[in-house]
């Protein structure tokens, strides 16, 4: 019959318990970190997809606005020239006032 293993001392038993608890805590933390990383990755993918949709929509609107402006300039070239001249004068006056300060 094999000899019975000696019973651990209270200090050894406590050290074993601490080691088991530490290993379990590390396992739980690793599992939680994996879940958090997966949730963040999923959120980033959703954000990327949404930003692509918004960027595409904004690009489409800018393109349409550019076409509209081009059509209006072709339809009324004198009015467009006068408007551009007026905007230039206003910007020039604002810059001149700012440089005097």
Secondary structure, DSSP 8 states (H G I E B T S, - for coil): ---------HHHHHHHHHHHHHHHHHHHHHHHHHHHHHHHHHHHHHHHHHHHHHHHHHHHHHHHHHHHHHHHHHH-HHHHHHHHHHHHHHHHHHHHHHHH-
